[in-house]
């Protein structure tokens, strides 16, 4: 690689351990209609899961960089994955 081009790798790996009530439930009402409440539910989270992320940044010169990253959560009953790409311009 040239003198102005650098590749940087970053990452992390961890564990998430939860206890207590893991089912999320909220009862919501709006000020405009206080007698019409509604509930919001989310998926229950597992007691333990692995979380991780990795990111590669390619610096092309002093002012421009490209980054590609992945993050994810994996457990026995669910998984969540995300990929992102960014371009950076410093001035």
C-alpha positions as CSV (number, residue, x, y, z in Angstrom):
1,X,0.0,0.0,0.0
2,X,1.1,3.5,-0.7
3,X,2.4,6.1,1.8
4,X,-1.0,7.8,1.9
5,X,-3.2,4.7,2.1
6,X,-3.9,3.0,5.5
7,X,-6.2,0.2,6.5
8,X,-7.5,0.1,10.1
9,X,-9.5,-2.7,11.7
10,X,-11.5,-2.3,14.9
11,X,-13.8,-4.8,16.6
12,X,-15.3,-6.0,19.8
13,X,-17.0,-9.1,21.2
14,X,-19.0,-9.4,24.3
15,X,-21.8,-11.1,26.2
16,X,-25.1,-9.7,27.3
17,X,-26.7,-11.3,30.4
18,X,-30.2,-10.2,31.5
19,X,-32.3,-10.9,34.6
20,X,-35.7,-9.9,35.7
21,X,-38.7,-9.3,33.5
22,X,-37.5,-9.5,29.9
23,X,-40.9,-8.9,28.1
24,X,-41.2,-5.2,27.3
25,X,-44.8,-3.8,27.5
26,X,-45.9,-0.1,27.6
27,X,-49.3,1.5,27.8
28,X,-49.3,4.8,26.0
29,X,-51.9,7.6,25.5
30,X,-51.7,10.9,23.7
31,X,-52.6,14.3,25.2
32,X,-55.0,14.9,22.3
33,X,-57.0,11.7,23.1
34,X,-56.3,10.6,26.7
35,X,-59.2,8.1,26.7
36,X,-57.8,6.2,23.7
37,X,-54.7,4.4,25.1
38,X,-52.8,1.7,23.2
39,X,-50.0,-0.7,24.1
40,X,-46.6,-1.2,22.6
41,X,-44.9,-4.6,22.8
42,X,-41.5,-5.8,21.8
43,X,-40.0,-9.2,21.4
44,X,-38.7,-10.8,24.6
45,X,-34.9,-10.9,25.0
46,X,-33.0,-14.0,25.8
47,X,-31.2,-14.3,29.2
48,X,-27.8,-14.5,27.4
49,X,-26.6,-13.5,24.0
50,X,-23.3,-12.7,22.2
51,X,-22.8,-9.3,20.7
52,X,-20.1,-8.2,18.4
53,X,-19.0,-5.7,15.9
54,X,-16.2,-5.3,13.3
55,X,-15.2,-2.3,11.3
56,X,-12.7,-1.7,8.5
57,X,-11.6,1.8,7.6
58,X,-9.6,2.5,4.5
59,X,-8.0,6.0,4.6
60,X,-7.2,7.2,1.1
61,X,-5.0,10.2,1.6
62,X,-5.4,12.9,4.3
63,X,-8.9,13.9,3.6
64,X,-11.0,10.9,2.4
65,X,-11.9,7.6,4.0
66,X,-14.2,4.6,3.4
67,X,-15.6,2.5,6.3
68,X,-17.5,-0.8,6.2
69,X,-18.9,-2.2,9.4
70,X,-20.9,-5.1,10.8
71,X,-22.7,-5.4,14.2
72,X,-24.8,-8.3,15.5
73,X,-26.5,-9.9,18.4
74,X,-26.9,-13.7,18.4
75,X,-28.8,-15.8,21.0
76,X,-30.6,-19.1,21.0
77,X,-34.0,-17.7,20.0
78,X,-33.2,-14.5,18.0
79,X,-30.6,-12.7,16.1
80,X,-30.1,-9.1,14.9
81,X,-27.6,-8.1,12.2
82,X,-26.7,-4.7,10.7
83,X,-24.2,-3.6,8.0
84,X,-23.2,0.0,7.4
85,X,-20.9,1.8,5.0
86,X,-19.7,5.4,5.3
87,X,-17.6,7.8,3.3
88,X,-15.7,10.5,5.2
89,X,-14.4,13.8,3.9
90,X,-12.2,15.9,6.2
91,X,-11.8,19.6,5.5
